[in-house]
Amino acid sequence: MKVRKSLLRILAVVIILGFLLAFVPKDWFGDIERKAMQAEASNEALNLVYALKQFRYDYGRFPTQPERADKDQKIQSAQWLMAILLGGDEGAKWNPKQMRFYERKSVKEGLNGLDYRDDGVVLVDPWGNPYVVVLDNSGDGKVTGPNGEVIERPVICYSLGADGIISEDDILSW
Ligand SMILES: [Ca+2]
């Protein structure tokens, strides 16, 4: 008798849970996942900005190709930039002390981390695209944002979000 009662109770709970789940909006779980990915991208954009500021602190300038030395530069978190920040041989020309300014796990299925490709290392966001970095090489403390706006920061970084293009869903470091 007691066993049957508790079974009935469990059954009731299961039925109630079933009802409740039916009322959960269809994209609720998708929403949670999307928010988690956005949070990861936001963290990474900030980490990259921090690494670049640290580099400038140590070397007195941003890691920049000589021809861009006095002009602001918009670059991707790819090849030469990551090579320099990771302190390996490939970046030794700009980072002669070969200091490691950046740590990150490797990509998982091509997403969200350092992707070691044949032509160099690329840091990709949770959607598999490189981050965009803008460096103030002109020294006025300002850079141009994704929509042409002036941003009073020496360095910014952003992820293009799920759609991979400049749009509302971009994740910004500032
Ligand atoms: Ca976007």
Boltz pocket constraint, residues with backbone or C-beta under 6 A from the ligand:
constraints:
  - pocket:
      binder: B
      contacts: [[A, 159], [A, 160], [A, 161], [A, 162], [A, 163], [A, 164], [A, 165], [A, 166], [A, 167], [A, 168], [A, 169], [A, 170]]
      max_distance: 6.0
